Structures are given as structure tokens and as C-alpha cells.
Amino acid sequence: MSAAALAPYYAVRAWRCGEPVATLGERLGRVSPEIVARASRSAGRTIWIHAVSVGEVLAAVALAEGLKRRLGDCAIFVSTTTETGRQLARERLTCADGIFYFPWDSVGGVRRALRSIRPAAVIVMETEIWPNFLREARRGGVPVVFANARISERSFARFKSWKSLVGELFAQAMRDAEVFLAQTPEDAARLIEMGAEEEQVTVTGNLKYDVAPPAMGEFGSWLAEQIRAQERWPVLVAGSVLGLEEDAVLAGYDLVQRQFRRTLLVLAPRKPDRFDEAAKIAAEGGWNVIRRSQVKLDAALNESADILVLDSIGELAGLYSLADAVFVGGSLVPAGGHNILEPAWFVKPPVFGPSMDNFRAMAAQFLAARAAVEVSSGQQLGKVWLQLIEDKPLSERMGKAARELCERNRGATERALDAIAGVLGARERRA
């Protein structure tokens, strides 16, 4: 079935997810006239970066800034798949010359987008394999670089179970790419087993270690002042919390609040479609709940507030600096975990659940260095939070170890930039 035939279905889905219906054209490969004009002016010095959602956008920041620094007058366009990714890209990727939705993987849509943007190269963050896109890019002489490439254990197991049916098709798609810049040797080995040629794969490390901690922002500064003025303590920040995790986080919070009545919990759902439900669940638990969207920065924080639901995009990372203990979600449910480096940069030991498949190497390294704690339930989360709050030397020691790991693993961005420069150079020599 063609993308045009599926357009009504995707239009309804986009509306439910909060996407403007006007973006349907971008899903069909029709980018804005402004992007077309800017790409035309760049005369072959255009880079297209695709970052699926929030995590990939954050990893792309240093890479995009490095490309601007090295290539000077290049134009950089960024595509995302989700609306939250798009919103964050607008906030964090200020060096981008345009932001749009990645087209559906139909031949017509892909061709339209490639012809409009005319990129010198496409950089795909992590590992989204779209066969039509890769084939059309290769046919058009556009090299595709997979940066920060990784293959989760779950994805690899799924591939092996389907290998007899789709293995050759998948291998051909992999060979249509130019280079895979893998996070770890294990990722590199998996990419090769899935069909990439050995000479296509290079280990460059994890770009997320190079993401600079964000500034606090207006809301964060206001909240810090309210915490100081009202002597709220301790402060817990539970970030990137998914559906079915709220109850566990609230159970952990309950244990802490029973001992420290002035505890403030900042509860940050990962996805906007959980904002209302998370606030509802917390309120039904008997707590006084306020929402970021209802806060007025020229007024005081409600002193009776127990839980602040962060129903906004892009403000979480800086708030980790205010925390006495943290939790990183997507890890108490089988979702693969989320980025634990954001609290680590602020010298806060990350606490997370057992489902960290998407960050397996990172999580193992932090646990081995005693720079993080893994929990398996809300009750255990509460006990760990209490331990970190009550034993300040322990919390400081673990937080320092977490920050040192961040510093020690930096450098992937420069290695990736060197590899991309090599790809661009080879393309110019072929032209």
C-alpha cells in the first residue's frame, strides 16, 4: 500500500499524538519551501541529521555543533520522528537551519525529500534501518552514516528469530549504508552479524558522554529559589518515567515522605500523553499535586505541594542539579532504560531499574564503579533514596564517581567528526 493511501490513517494518528495536521506533507517527503531554498543556497554543503526522538536529539547536539565548526558554511537540517523530539530539537539544536519530520519509508516520499534537500551526507543517529531510504540514498550518491550506532539485546534477538525470512533483505539494506560508527565492540559485532561489511563498521564510542549539562533555565532557577526560601528538603527527581512506573515511584516517595514530611518530588513523565494520567494517579494517592504548566514564575510555590508533575519538554535535565536523590525511568518496565548521564553530570548517583538494555554497557560500567544503584521495585527505590539522603558522604562519593565516569568517556564526538569528514572527502573525490 502506498504512503498516500495510508495518509488518512497517519493523519488521525498524528492528531492523537498532538502533531499538527499540516506536517502530513513532511511525512510524504514534502519539506517546506524555506528548507528547499536554504538547501539550494548551500550548494552541495548540506548535511541531513536524523534523530528519532529525545535521546537521539540530545546525542546529536555536539555532533551538529562540531559539523558547523568544521565545515563553516554548511547547512544542517534535522529530521525527527516524534513530536517531542521535534520540540526538543527546536530548543537544543539552535545551530540547525531547519527541522522537519522524517518521511515515511516509501520510494516516492524518500525521493522527494532527498531531491529537495540534496544532502552531501545523511547522518542517522543510532540505528534506524529504513530499506527504501537507504537504497534511494545510495542510488543518488548520498552517503549515509550511522552515528552512535547500537543494537540492543532485544533488537538483536528479534533479528535472529526472523533472520531466515528477512536476513538477506536486511543485509542488503545494511550494505547500502556507508559507515556505521558503533558505540561499543559488542555493537560492532552485532552490526556485522546483521549484514554490515567489516570495513563499514568502526567503534567510536558513545556520543552521549559528550553532551554538556544544560543550563538551569528560567523555571529551574525559580524552583531552586522556592526550595531555598521554603527550606524544602529533601528533593527527589524521578525523570523519564513511563506508564506503569508511576505507582512504583510514588511508593518510593511515600517511604521517604513518611520520614521527611517536607520532601518534594519532581515527577517527570517521559511522554506527553502521560502528563494527565501521572497527575491523576498522584492526586488519587492523596498527595497535593501541582503541574509545571500551572506554575506562575512571578508567584511562590504552593508550600503544601507534595509533588510537582513536570508536564513540559526540555526542562528535566537541569532539574537533576536540585535533587538530593534521583531515579531514571523506563527501567522498571521492559522498555530498555533511559539516559543516566544527565544526573551523573550534576554529581548525582543514578538510580534505575533492571531494564537497561538500551544502555547496557553504560549501566554496567556505572554499577561496577559503584557510581549507581539498581533497584527492582518501588519499595526498594524508597529504601535506596533514604540511604542516599541520610548518608551524605556515600551520596557524594557515588556522585563523584559518576561524574568522573562521564569525564573519562568523553571524546566520541571528535572521533565521529573525523570519520564523517573522511566520508565527505571521499564523496568529493568521486564527484
C-alpha positions in Angstrom: 0.0 0.0 0.0 1.3 3.5 -0.9 2.1 6.2 1.6 -0.6 8.3 0.0 -3.2 5.6 0.6 -2.1 5.4 4.3 -2.2 9.2 4.7 -5.7 9.3 6.4 -4.6 6.8 9.0 -1.4 8.6 9.8 -3.2 11.9 9.9 -5.5 10.6 12.6 -2.6 9.1 14.5 -0.6 12.4 14.3 -3.7 14.3 15.6 -3.9 11.9 18.6 -0.2 12.4 19.3 -0.5 16.2 19.2 1.2 16.7 15.8 -0.1 19.5 13.6 -2.0 18.0 10.6 0.0 20.4 8.4 3.1 18.2 9.0 1.5 15.4 7.0 3.2 16.8 3.9 6.6 16.3 5.5 5.7 12.7 6.2 5.2 12.4 2.5 8.6 13.9 1.7 7.4 17.5 1.1 9.7 19.7 3.1 9.0 23.4 3.5 9.9 26.0 0.8 12.2 27.7 3.3 14.2 24.5 3.7 14.3 23.9 0.0 15.6 27.4 -0.6 18.2 27.2 2.2 19.4 23.8 0.8 19.7 25.2 -2.6 21.9 28.1 -1.4 24.3 25.7 0.4 25.3 24.3 -3.0 26.2 20.7 -2.0 27.3 21.5 1.5 24.1 20.3 3.2 24.1 17.8 6.0 20.9 16.0 7.0 20.8 14.6 10.5 18.0 12.2 11.5 17.3 12.0 15.2 14.3 9.9 16.1 13.3 11.4 19.4 14.5 12.9 22.6 17.6 10.7 23.3 18.9 10.9 19.7 18.3 14.7 19.6 20.4 15.2 22.7 23.2 13.0 21.3 23.2 15.0 18.1 23.8 18.4 19.7 27.6 18.2 20.0 27.8 16.5 16.6 25.8 19.2 14.8 27.8 21.9 16.5 31.0 20.2 15.6 30.0 19.9 11.9 29.2 23.6 11.9 32.5 24.4 13.4 34.5 22.2 11.0 32.5 22.8 7.7 31.8 26.5 8.3 29.2 27.5 5.7 27.4 24.2 5.6 23.6 24.0 6.1 22.3 21.4 8.7 18.8 20.1 8.6 17.4 17.9 11.3 14.5 15.4 11.0 12.8 13.7 13.8 10.1 11.0 14.1 8.2 12.2 17.2 6.7 15.5 18.2 8.6 15.5 21.5 11.8 15.0 19.5 10.9 17.9 17.2 10.1 20.2 20.1 13.4 19.4 21.8 15.3 19.8 18.5 14.0 23.3 18.2 15.2 24.1 21.7 18.6 22.4 21.8 19.7 22.3 18.1 19.9 26.0 17.7 22.6 25.6 15.0 20.2 23.8 12.7 19.0 25.6 9.6 15.7 23.7 9.5 13.8 21.0 11.3 11.2 18.7 9.8 9.6 15.2 10.1 11.4 12.2 8.6 9.4 10.9 5.6 7.7 7.5 5.7 9.8 4.9 4.1 8.1 5.0 0.7 10.1 5.4 -2.5 8.2 8.4 -3.6 8.4 10.3 -0.3 12.0 9.5 0.2 12.9 10.6 -3.3 11.1 13.9 -2.9 12.9 14.7 0.4 16.3 13.7 -1.0 15.8 15.8 -4.1 14.6 18.8 -2.1 17.4 18.8 0.5 20.2 17.4 -1.8 22.4 16.4 1.1 26.1 15.8 0.8 25.6 13.2 3.5 22.9 11.9 5.8 23.7 11.1 9.4 21.3 8.8 11.2 21.6 8.8 15.0 21.8 5.3 16.4 20.3 2.6 14.2 17.0 3.1 12.4 17.2 0.9 9.3 14.8 2.1 6.5 15.4 0.0 3.4 13.8 2.3 0.8 15.6 5.4 2.3 19.0 3.7 2.2 18.5 2.3 -1.3 17.4 5.7 -2.7 20.3 7.5 -0.9 22.8 5.1 -2.4 21.3 5.4 -5.9 21.5 9.2 -5.6 25.2 9.0 -4.5 24.4 10.2 -1.0 26.4 8.5 1.8 24.5 7.5 4.9 26.5 7.5 8.2 25.0 5.8 11.2 26.4 7.7 14.2 26.3 6.4 17.8 25.1 3.1 16.3 23.9 0.4 18.7 21.9 -2.8 18.6 20.1 -3.7 21.8 19.9 -7.2 23.0 16.2 -7.3 22.4 16.5 -6.0 18.8 19.3 -8.5 18.1 17.3 -11.4 19.5 14.3 -10.3 17.3 16.6 -10.1 14.3 17.9 -13.6 14.9 14.4 -15.0 15.2 13.5 -13.5 11.8 16.8 -14.0 10.1 15.7 -16.9 7.9 12.9 -14.7 6.4 14.4 -11.2 6.2 18.1 -11.8 6.7 19.2 -11.1 3.1 16.9 -8.2 2.7 18.2 -6.7 5.9 21.8 -7.3 4.9 21.3 -5.5 1.6 19.9 -2.5 3.5 22.9 -2.5 5.8 25.3 -2.6 2.8 23.5 0.4 1.3 24.8 2.5 4.2 28.3 4.0 4.0 29.6 3.7 7.6 28.4 2.5 11.0 30.1 4.3 13.9 29.3 1.9 16.7 29.2 2.7 20.4 30.9 -0.5 21.6 32.8 -3.5 20.2 29.7 -5.6 21.0 27.5 -3.3 18.9 30.0 -3.5 16.1 30.0 -7.3 16.2 26.2 -7.4 16.1 26.1 -4.9 13.2 28.4 -7.2 11.2 26.4 -10.3 12.0 23.3 -8.5 10.8 24.8 -7.8 7.4 27.2 -4.9 7.5 30.6 -5.4 6.0 33.5 -5.3 8.4 35.1 -2.4 6.6 31.9 -0.4 7.1 32.0 -0.6 10.9 34.2 1.5 13.3 33.9 1.8 17.1 33.9 5.5 18.1 32.2 5.4 21.5 29.0 6.8 22.9 28.3 10.4 21.9 26.0 10.9 24.9 29.1 11.2 27.1 29.9 14.4 25.2 26.6 16.1 25.8 27.2 19.1 28.0 24.9 19.5 31.0 22.2 22.1 30.2 21.7 25.4 31.8 19.1 25.5 34.5 16.6 27.7 32.6 14.1 30.2 34.0 11.8 27.6 35.6 14.7 25.7 37.2 16.1 28.9 38.7 12.7 29.8 40.0 12.2 26.3 41.5 15.7 26.5 43.1 14.8 29.8 44.8 11.5 28.4 46.0 13.2 25.4 47.5 15.7 27.5 49.3 13.1 30.1 50.6 10.7 27.4 51.8 13.5 25.1 53.1 12.1 22.2 51.2 14.2 19.1 51.8 14.9 16.5 50.6 14.1 17.0 46.8 13.6 13.9 44.7 13.6 14.0 40.9 12.2 11.0 39.0 12.8 11.6 35.3 11.7 9.9 32.1 9.0 7.9 34.0 6.9 5.7 31.8 3.4 4.4 32.2 3.1 1.7 34.9 6.2 3.1 36.6 4.3 5.9 38.4 3.0 3.7 41.1 6.5 2.4 41.9 7.9 5.9 42.0 5.1 7.0 44.3 5.6 4.0 46.6 9.3 5.0 46.9 8.3 8.6 47.6 5.8 7.5 50.2 8.6 5.8 52.2 10.7 8.9 52.1 7.9 11.3 52.9 6.9 9.3 56.0 10.3 10.1 57.4 10.8 13.5 55.9 7.5 15.4 55.7 8.8 18.3 53.6 10.0 16.0 50.8 9.3 17.4 47.3 9.0 15.0 44.4 9.5 16.3 40.9 7.8 13.6 38.7 8.7 13.9 35.0 6.7 11.6 32.6 8.7 10.6 29.6 5.8 11.1 27.1 3.3 14.0 26.9 0.4 11.5 26.7 1.1 10.5 30.3 1.1 14.1 31.7 -2.6 14.0 32.7 -2.6 10.4 33.9 0.5 10.8 36.0 -1.0 13.9 37.7 -4.2 12.0 38.3 -2.5 8.9 39.8 -0.5 11.1 42.2 -3.6 13.1 43.2 -5.6 9.9 43.8 -2.8 8.8 46.1 -3.8 11.6 48.4 -0.9 14.0 47.6 -1.2 17.7 46.8 -0.2 17.8 43.2 0.8 20.8 41.1 1.8 20.9 37.4 4.5 22.8 35.7 2.1 24.1 33.2 0.1 25.8 36.0 3.1 27.4 37.7 3.4 31.2 37.6 7.0 32.3 37.9 6.1 35.6 39.5 4.4 33.8 42.4 5.5 31.4 45.1 5.5 27.7 45.0 2.5 26.3 46.9 4.0 25.3 50.3 1.6 22.5 50.7 2.6 20.9 47.4 3.9 17.3 47.7 4.5 16.5 44.0 5.4 18.7 41.0 4.5 17.0 37.7 6.8 18.3 35.1 4.5 18.4 32.1 6.9 20.1 29.8 9.6 19.2 27.3 13.3 20.0 27.7 13.4 21.2 31.3 14.2 17.9 33.1 17.9 17.6 32.7 18.8 20.9 34.6 16.4 20.0 37.5 18.6 17.0 38.4 21.0 19.5 39.8 18.4 20.3 42.5 18.0 16.7 43.6 19.1 15.0 46.8 18.3 11.7 45.1 17.1 10.7 41.6 15.5 8.0 39.6 15.8 7.4 35.9 12.7 5.8 34.4 12.0 3.4 31.6 13.8 0.9 33.6 11.3 -0.7 36.0 9.2 -1.8 33.0 10.7 -3.6 30.0 11.5 -0.5 27.9 15.3 -0.6 27.8 16.0 2.3 30.1 16.9 5.9 29.5 20.0 8.1 29.7 21.6 8.1 33.2 24.3 10.6 32.3 22.1 13.7 32.9 22.0 13.3 36.7 25.6 12.0 36.7 26.9 15.2 35.2 25.5 17.0 38.2 27.3 14.6 40.6 24.1 12.7 41.4 24.3 8.9 41.5 21.7 7.5 39.1 19.2 5.0 40.5 17.4 2.9 37.9 15.6 -0.4 37.4 16.8 -3.7 35.8 15.6 -2.9 32.3 18.6 -1.0 30.9 19.1 -2.9 27.6 19.4 0.3 25.6 22.2 1.5 27.9 23.7 -1.9 28.9 27.4 -1.0 28.6 26.9 2.3 30.4 24.8 0.8 33.2 27.3 -2.0 33.8 30.2 0.5 33.9 28.4 2.7 36.5 27.4 -0.2 38.7 30.9 -1.7 38.6 32.4 1.7 39.7 29.8 1.9 42.5 28.5 5.1 40.8 24.9 4.0 40.5 22.3 1.7 42.1 19.9 -0.7 40.5 16.5 -1.4 42.2 13.7 -3.8 41.3 10.7 -2.2 43.0 9.1 0.9 44.4 9.8 -0.2 47.9 13.5 -0.8 47.1 13.6 2.6 45.4 12.4 4.3 48.5 14.9 2.5 50.7 17.8 3.5 48.4 16.6 7.1 48.3 16.5 7.1 52.1 20.0 5.7 52.2 21.4 8.4 49.9 19.6 11.1 51.7 20.7 10.0 55.2 24.3 9.1 54.3 25.6 12.2 52.6 29.2 11.0 52.4 28.0 7.9 50.5 25.9 10.0 48.1 28.8 12.4 47.5 31.2 9.6 46.9 28.9 7.9 44.4 28.1 11.1 42.7 31.7 12.0 42.3 32.4 8.6 40.8 29.5 9.1 38.4 30.8 12.5 37.2 34.3 11.0 36.8 33.0 8.3 34.5 31.3 11.0 32.4 34.6 12.8 32.0 36.7 9.7 31.3 34.5 8.6 28.5 34.4 11.8 26.5 35.8 12.1 23.0 33.3 10.1 20.8 32.2 13.3 19.1 35.6 14.2 17.7 36.2 10.6 16.5 32.8 10.6 14.8 33.5 14.0 13.2 36.8 12.7 11.9 35.0 9.7 10.3 32.3 11.9 8.8 35.0 14.2 7.3 36.6 11.1 5.7 33.2 10.2 4.2 32.7 13.7 2.8 36.2 13.8 1.5 35.8 10.5 -0.3 32.5 11.8 -1.9 34.2 14.9 -3.1 36.9 12.9 -4.7 34.4 10.7 -6.5 32.4 13.7 -7.8 
